[in-house]
């Protein structure tokens, strides 16, 4: 567990100081298509489209396509209001999920670069320009921006999600310096259209597509200046459902693309993928093994007794944070152990589903 969360990031940082790889950025204005997959997003879709139309990018080089995944709440009617401003609606019927929606829309895209946006994603005005600068480097095939979760309600889950995202963004910045980043968000990503490969409906596009790009010999890089702000989930149930879904689809992606774990073929990236993703999704096994072995070693020395007390204190503090959350009260810094156990328990639930052969292609937005 120490290696997963501290050892690997430290090793990556030290390697980046020795073997750093720069991205050769320069102003670049290719034709861009923004794809927005939406299912019953009438509350957010208008603001999202207006946000994209207001971006600082040549309008004659910007195309916006909204893919409605069989929405029945008025989402389609809102999108059609923007037809006069060049926004196109593609309807997917019956509902098949985000991945199938992207597969359906990409052949319609005219852009050299495809940008993926969630239906509630609001970009900073100069976001596209920063993303595109990276594609001036011919070795770059995929660029992910910086996701910032805002938590106006100050909930424990929201604080935990925000802190976790800050940690991930720092790690991505380090990974980009040694070659390619391992994880992206999906709400602010861009890929060369020529590198897009159709995916199964149950596959996680935010995970599979970047791996496909690496597989084709191109880099996946991180652009911290390209900012996206989204409200975090505030309910532990919603956060758990979302984490289980993402973890389950990521496990299937790792299984489908297990060749990338061969360091003889993919070198350093294989070690990154194993350290950043495989070990992290197996974290609950290490936590359980650590606790069980500690119980067996209690009588050996004071060190094991102290470690046992420390582990139980972390469990207890996490439970206290959970109780405070239920009462609508602030948990202070206790959100850190609480969120740590939440994401590891969710990964454990996903692992069980994976071992049972379960898959998931669709879900309810903002509910996980």
Secondary structure, DSSP 8 states (H G I E B T S, - for coil): -HIIIIIHHHHHHHHHHHS------------EEEEEEESS-TTTHHHHHHHHHTSSS-GGGEEEEEEEES--SSHHHHHHTTGGGTEEEEEESS---HHHHHHHHHTT---SEEEEEETT-EE-TTHHHHHHHGGGSTTEEEEEEEEEEE-TT--HHHHHHHHHHHHHHHHHHHHHHHS--S---SSSEEEEGGG-----TTS-HHHHHHHHHHHTT-EEEEEEEEEEEEE----HHHHHHHHHHHHHHHHHHHHHTGGGG-HHHHTHHHHHHIIIIIHHHTHHHHHHHHHHHHHHTTTT-HHHHHHHHHHHHHHHHHHHHHHHHHTT---GGGHHHHHHHHHHHHHHHHHHHHHTT-------TT--
